[in-house]
Amino acid sequence: MTDKTQEEFETWYEGVTGLPVEFNDAGIPVSIGSALSETVTMGMWVAWRASRESLCVELPLAFSDERATTYLTRVTSALDAAGVRYK
């Protein structure tokens, strides 16, 4: 998972629970000062990752036209920035 995915989860989690969450060195989310169990927090993280993994866009092959190739590069850059996988 990308750092962007973790950042989005942190924002979502805090919005839903009202509590901050951090990731430890092993990449496990730890709810800070929470009555929620770590099992619940981990379950939320696993579901979050699965929802992102299922999102995968298949891009068309690059074209020979230079403008189309430039456009495709811009599309892939935007997808990368959004944390979206593609083929």
VENZI-V474720 format. One record per residue. N is the residue number from 1. RES is the residue in one letter. PHI is phi in degrees with one decimal (* if undefined). PSI is psi in radians with two decimals (999 if undefined). OMEGA is omega in whole degrees, 0 to 359 (* if undefined). Layout:
[[N RES PHI PSI OMEGA] [N RES PHI PSI OMEGA]]
//
This chain:
[[1 M * 2.64 181] [2 T -86.2 2.82 175] [3 D -60.1 -0.60 179] [4 K -62.0 -0.69 178] [5 T -62.4 -0.76 178] [6 Q -64.0 -0.75 180] [7 E -61.4 -0.76 179] [8 E -63.8 -0.70 178] [9 F -62.9 -0.79 180] [10 E -57.5 -0.79 180] [11 T -64.1 -0.82 180] [12 W -62.5 -0.83 183] [13 Y -58.8 -0.82 180] [14 E -64.7 -0.64 178] [15 G -65.6 -0.64 182] [16 V -79.8 -0.77 186] [17 T -96.8 -0.36 185] [18 G 77.3 0.17 183] [19 L -124.1 2.55 178] [20 P -76.3 2.73 175] [21 V -135.1 2.51 177] [22 E -130.5 2.80 177] [23 F -105.3 2.32 178] [24 N -80.8 -3.12 183] [25 D -62.4 -0.40 179] [26 A -87.7 0.03 180] [27 G 79.9 0.34 180] [28 I -97.3 2.26 179] [29 P -73.7 2.40 180] [30 V -126.6 2.05 178] [31 S -74.9 2.25 184] [32 I -92.1 2.20 177] [33 G 60.9 0.65 189] [34 S -111.9 2.55 171] [35 A -81.7 -0.23 178] [36 L -71.1 2.40 179] [37 S -72.4 2.74 177] [38 E -63.7 -0.48 177] [39 T -64.3 -0.75 179] [40 V -65.3 -0.80 179] [41 T -60.4 -0.77 179] [42 M -63.9 -0.70 177] [43 G -60.8 -0.70 178] [44 M -63.9 -0.71 180] [45 W -65.7 -0.76 179] [46 V -61.5 -0.76 178] [47 A -64.7 -0.72 179] [48 W -59.7 -0.86 180] [49 R -62.0 -0.74 180] [50 A -62.2 -0.65 180] [51 S -66.7 -0.57 179] [52 R -79.0 -0.62 179] [53 E -65.3 -0.59 183] [54 S -72.5 -0.30 179] [55 L -87.8 1.86 180] [56 C -142.7 2.15 182] [57 V -100.8 2.25 176] [58 E -92.7 2.10 182] [59 L -91.0 2.63 176] [60 P -69.2 2.77 176] [61 L -62.9 2.68 179] [62 A -63.0 2.54 180] [63 F -94.7 2.85 179] [64 S -79.8 -0.41 180] [65 D -68.7 2.26 184] [66 E -60.7 -0.66 181] [67 R -66.2 -0.68 180] [68 A -67.0 -0.69 179] [69 T -64.3 -0.72 177] [70 T -62.2 -0.74 179] [71 Y -62.7 -0.79 180] [72 L -61.4 -0.67 177] [73 T -62.8 -0.71 179] [74 R -67.1 -0.66 178] [75 V -64.7 -0.82 181] [76 T -64.9 -0.62 177] [77 S -64.0 -0.72 179] [78 A -66.2 -0.71 178] [79 L -65.0 -0.73 177] [80 D -59.0 -0.78 182] [81 A -64.1 -0.55 180] [82 A -86.1 -0.11 180] [83 G 77.8 0.39 181] [84 V -94.3 2.29 177] [85 R -77.9 2.70 177] [86 Y -153.6 2.83 178] [87 K -110.9 999 *]]
//
